[in-house]
Amino acid sequence: MQLKLDLQYFAEEKTEKATPRKREEERDKGRVAKSQDVNTAIILLFSFMMLAFYGSFMKNHMATLYRQTFTNYIHWDINEQTIMQLINDVFIQLAMIIAPIMAVTFIASIGANLLQIGFLFTTEPLKLDLKKLDPIQGAKRIFSIRALVELLKSLLKIVFITSITFFVIWFFKDDMMMLSFKSIDESIAFFGRTTIIMGISAIIALIFLAVFDYMYQKYDFEKNIRMSKKDIKDEHKDIEGDPLIKSKMQERQREFAMRRMMSDIPTADVVITNPTHFAVALKYDEEKASAPYVVALGKDDIALKIIDVAKAHEVATVENPPLARSLYGSLEIGDVVPEQFYEAIAEVLAYVYQLENRV
């Protein structure tokens, strides 16, 4: 009894890699190996790159908006028409400032997902799952190894970004002290450069962490979708069908094919035999084929049945062991006799026609 339980335990232990079908099912459910840190790093990288190339344009438009506010808009009378005009002007200016950054962020987010998992669209994660509301399962998730890993990741990100920020500020501390002697444009340019340097440096650190996070997510995903030997066996049954049912179907198909073959023997012109080991029934019909073709063939017991049916329906049988063996080994039911057998078959048919007084 104990041995049986041990065998059952090992059979159900999830030690095998997931099959392609299992992976496809998990993907359809939206469960894939994906690191959110990779998305964050890529989005921030492209955003800061956009700021580096687009920052002066943003500064000019913000200055224009500021200038118009205190030179034109401040003198307007407050009424419905001026308010609508003010809203339209401000909206257009803000759209020109913000839209390119949002577009780049959107494209970067899509690219980051495509890079990790390819194209995937599924509504399965949006479905209500009451198991997620289970407090016991929730507590297990909170105190799981995965939660500990996420905590360590968060702490590492805080330490890395804080250290990098402090280092960049410390590196430029002398320039920062001299800002009081510089113009507003120079001060804004300095803060812009410093912010971009700080951001790019932090992003490099995040990319470094994201690579390790993706490797961990991949490992964790592969571990969670592992299958037991029983799971693989059950899946194989689902794909191939129950072996018992499949064997019965194959047996029925063989019986049907046998009955059909036996029913075609009375239409044959001749049965060439071994005489007891092989039997091949041939028919010549100019409208169906240019040469004789096989209507039945068999070996041992089936050969004897073919001979019995042929004799019962007065179909001629001719003993020719070499020819019978050759035909059985190279042809299937419905095949036309190849050219290499023409001479031998012609002699057999001529002999049969003579017996039947057809010539």
ZIQUI-V887164 format. One record per residue. SS is DSSP state (a for helix, b for strand, c for the rest). PSI is psi in degrees with one decimal (NA if undefined). OMEGA is omega in radians with two decimals (999 if undefined). Layout:
{{SS,PSI,OMEGA} {SS,PSI,OMEGA}}
This chain:
{{c,-44.7,3.13} {a,-40.0,3.11} {a,-39.5,3.13} {a,-41.1,3.12} {a,-38.9,3.12} {a,-43.2,3.12} {a,-39.8,3.11} {a,-38.1,3.13} {a,-46.7,-3.12} {a,-32.7,3.12} {a,-31.4,-3.10} {a,-3.5,3.10} {c,130.8,-3.04} {c,90.2,-3.10} {c,-7.6,-3.05} {b,147.9,3.08} {c,148.3,-3.12} {c,143.2,3.10} {c,162.2,3.09} {a,-36.5,3.14} {a,-42.0,3.11} {a,-42.2,3.12} {a,-40.3,-3.14} {a,-39.5,3.11} {a,-42.7,3.12} {a,-38.9,3.13} {a,-39.7,3.10} {a,-28.2,3.11} {c,-0.7,3.14} {c,11.9,3.13} {c,105.7,-3.11} {c,163.7,3.09} {c,110.1,-3.04} {c,136.4,3.11} {c,121.6,3.10} {a,-26.7,3.12} {a,-33.3,3.09} {a,-44.3,3.11} {a,-47.0,-3.10} {a,-45.1,-3.10} {a,-44.0,-3.11} {a,-42.3,3.14} {a,-45.8,3.12} {a,-38.3,-3.14} {a,-49.0,-3.12} {a,-32.5,3.11} {a,-45.4,-3.14} {a,-33.1,3.06} {a,-39.6,3.09} {a,-39.9,3.11} {a,-36.5,-3.13} {a,-38.9,-3.11} {a,-24.3,-3.00} {a,-3.8,-3.04} {a,-42.0,-3.13} {a,-37.9,3.10} {a,-42.5,3.11} {a,-41.9,-3.14} {a,-43.3,-3.13} {a,-41.7,-3.13} {a,-37.4,3.08} {a,-38.0,3.09} {a,-39.3,3.11} {a,-43.9,3.12} {a,-42.6,3.12} {a,-43.0,-3.11} {a,-44.3,-3.13} {a,-35.1,-3.13} {a,-42.8,-3.04} {a,1.2,3.07} {a,-35.4,-3.10} {c,-57.9,-3.00} {a,-32.2,-3.08} {a,-21.1,-3.12} {a,-3.3,-3.11} {c,146.6,3.00} {c,144.0,-3.12} {c,108.9,3.03} {c,177.9,-3.06} {a,-40.6,-3.09} {a,-45.0,-3.11} {a,-36.3,3.12} {a,-43.7,3.12} {a,-40.5,3.11} {a,-41.1,3.12} {a,-43.9,-3.14} {a,-43.1,3.14} {a,-45.5,-3.12} {a,-46.0,-3.13} {a,-41.4,3.13} {a,-43.1,3.14} {a,-43.9,3.14} {a,-44.8,3.13} {a,-37.7,3.11} {a,-41.0,3.12} {a,-28.2,3.13} {a,-43.7,-2.97} {a,-35.8,-3.01} {a,-46.6,-3.14} {a,-40.9,3.12} {a,-42.8,3.14} {a,-39.2,3.14} {a,-45.8,3.12} {a,-40.4,3.12} {a,-43.1,-3.14} {a,-46.2,-3.14} {a,-40.5,3.13} {a,-38.9,3.14} {a,-41.0,3.11} {a,-43.7,3.13} {a,-38.0,3.13} {a,-40.5,3.11} {a,-41.2,3.11} {a,-36.1,3.14} {a,-35.0,-3.07} {a,-46.0,-2.98} {a,-1.3,-3.08} {c,-168.1,-3.13} {c,127.0,3.14} {c,121.6,3.07} {c,118.4,3.12} {c,145.7,3.10} {c,5.1,-3.09} {a,-43.5,-3.13} {a,-17.6,-3.12} {a,-13.0,-3.12} {c,148.0,-3.13} {c,126.3,3.10} {c,107.4,-3.09} {a,-20.9,3.13} {a,-27.4,-3.14} {a,-17.6,3.13} {a,-0.8,-3.14} {c,116.9,-3.10} {a,-31.3,3.14} {a,-46.1,3.11} {a,-36.2,3.10} {a,-41.1,3.10} {a,-37.3,3.10} {a,-39.2,3.12} {a,-37.7,-3.11} {a,-39.8,-3.07} {c,27.5,-3.14} {c,170.5,3.09} {a,-37.2,3.14} {a,-41.6,3.12} {a,-38.2,3.11} {a,-40.9,3.11} {a,-43.1,3.13} {a,-38.1,3.11} {a,-44.9,3.12} {a,-39.5,3.09} {a,-45.8,-3.13} {a,-42.9,3.12} {a,-41.7,3.11} {a,-41.7,3.12} {a,-41.8,3.12} {a,-45.5,-3.12} {a,-45.6,-3.11} {a,-49.8,-3.06} {a,-40.2,3.10} {a,-43.9,-3.13} {a,-43.1,-3.14} {a,-43.2,3.12} {a,-45.7,3.13} {a,-42.6,-3.13} {a,-44.1,-3.13} {a,-44.8,3.13} {a,-40.6,3.12} {a,-36.4,-3.13} {a,-36.4,-3.10} {c,18.7,-3.06} {a,-37.0,-3.14} {a,-43.8,3.10} {a,-36.3,-3.14} {a,-35.2,3.13} {a,-23.6,-3.09} {c,5.2,-3.10} {a,-26.3,-3.13} {a,-17.9,3.14} {a,4.2,-3.10} {c,164.4,3.14} {c,170.4,-3.14} {a,-42.3,-3.14} {a,-41.6,3.14} {a,-38.0,3.11} {a,-44.6,3.12} {a,-41.5,3.12} {a,-39.8,3.13} {a,-47.9,3.13} {a,-35.2,3.11} {a,-47.8,3.12} {a,-43.4,-3.13} {a,-42.3,3.13} {a,-42.0,-3.13} {a,-42.8,3.10} {a,-43.9,3.12} {a,-44.4,-3.11} {a,-46.4,-3.14} {a,-41.2,3.12} {a,-43.4,3.12} {a,-36.5,-3.12} {a,-39.3,3.09} {a,-42.3,3.09} {a,-40.7,3.12} {a,-38.1,3.11} {a,-41.0,3.09} {a,-45.2,3.11} {a,-35.0,-3.10} {a,-35.2,3.11} {a,-46.7,3.12} {a,-36.1,3.13} {a,-40.2,3.12} {a,-40.5,3.10} {a,-39.5,3.12} {a,-43.6,3.13} {a,-38.2,3.11} {a,-45.1,3.13} {a,-45.3,-3.11} {a,-39.3,3.12} {a,-45.7,3.14} {a,-37.2,3.14} {a,-39.2,-3.08} {a,-25.2,-3.11} {c,9.5,3.09} {c,154.4,-3.10} {b,153.6,3.03} {c,166.5,3.10} {a,-33.8,3.11} {a,-40.3,3.11} {a,-43.8,3.14} {a,-40.5,3.12} {a,-43.6,3.13} {a,-40.0,3.12} {a,-41.2,3.12} {a,-38.3,3.09} {a,-40.9,3.14} {a,-38.2,-3.10} {a,-49.6,-3.05} {a,-17.2,-3.06} {c,161.4,3.12} {c,126.1,-3.11} {a,-37.5,-3.14} {a,-46.8,3.13} {a,-39.9,-3.13} {a,-42.0,3.14} {a,-37.1,3.10} {a,-40.1,3.11} {a,-42.7,3.12} {a,-38.1,3.11} {a,-42.2,3.09} {a,-39.9,3.12} {a,-40.6,3.10} {a,-41.0,3.11} {a,-42.0,3.13} {a,-43.2,3.14} {a,-38.7,3.13} {a,-45.6,3.13} {a,-41.6,-3.14} {a,-40.6,3.14} {a,-43.6,-3.13} {a,-33.2,3.13} {a,-19.5,3.14} {a,-14.5,-3.08} {a,-40.2,-3.14} {c,-20.1,-3.14} {c,-6.5,-3.10} {c,157.5,3.08} {c,-31.8,-3.10} {b,150.9,3.02} {b,116.8,-3.13} {b,127.1,-3.01} {b,170.9,-3.11} {c,-31.8,0.40} {c,-15.8,-3.04} {c,-13.3,-3.09} {c,-33.6,-3.11} {b,148.5,3.06} {b,130.5,-3.13} {b,119.3,3.14} {b,128.2,-3.10} {b,150.7,3.09} {b,139.8,3.10} {c,117.8,3.13} {c,109.7,-3.07} {c,-28.9,-3.10} {c,-25.3,-3.10} {c,-35.2,-3.09} {c,158.0,-3.13} {c,-6.6,3.14} {c,164.8,3.10} {c,148.4,3.13} {b,161.4,-3.04} {b,128.8,3.05} {b,-17.6,3.10} {b,147.4,3.02} {b,154.1,-3.12} {b,171.2,-3.09} {b,142.9,3.08} {c,-115.5,-3.05} {a,-40.8,3.14} {a,-36.5,3.10} {a,-42.0,3.12} {a,-39.3,3.10} {a,-40.7,3.12} {a,-42.7,3.14} {a,-41.5,3.14} {a,-45.5,3.13} {a,-39.4,3.13} {a,-44.8,3.12} {a,-38.5,3.14} {a,-29.7,-3.13} {c,16.9,3.05} {c,39.3,3.02} {c,132.1,-3.08} {b,138.8,3.06} {b,134.8,-3.11} {b,127.7,3.11} {b,119.3,3.08} {c,80.6,-3.02} {a,-48.7,-3.13} {a,-42.6,-3.13} {a,-39.5,3.13} {a,-45.3,3.13} {a,-42.0,-3.12} {a,-43.4,3.14} {a,-43.0,-3.13} {a,-38.3,-3.08} {a,-17.0,-3.04} {a,-7.0,-3.07} {c,159.6,3.03} {c,169.2,3.14} {c,130.3,-3.14} {c,-13.7,-3.14} {c,143.4,3.05} {b,139.9,-3.13} {c,127.2,3.13} {c,167.0,-3.02} {a,-29.7,-3.08} {a,-19.4,3.14} {a,1.6,-3.03} {a,-48.4,-3.04} {a,-46.2,-3.11} {a,-40.9,-3.14} {a,-37.8,3.14} {a,-41.0,3.11} {a,-40.7,-3.14} {a,-46.2,-3.12} {a,-36.8,3.10} {a,-41.4,3.10} {a,-42.4,-3.14} {a,-43.1,-3.13} {a,-34.8,3.09} {a,-42.0,3.12} {a,-35.3,-3.09} {c,5.5,-3.14} {c,39.3,3.13} {c,-9.5,-3.12} {c,NA,999}}
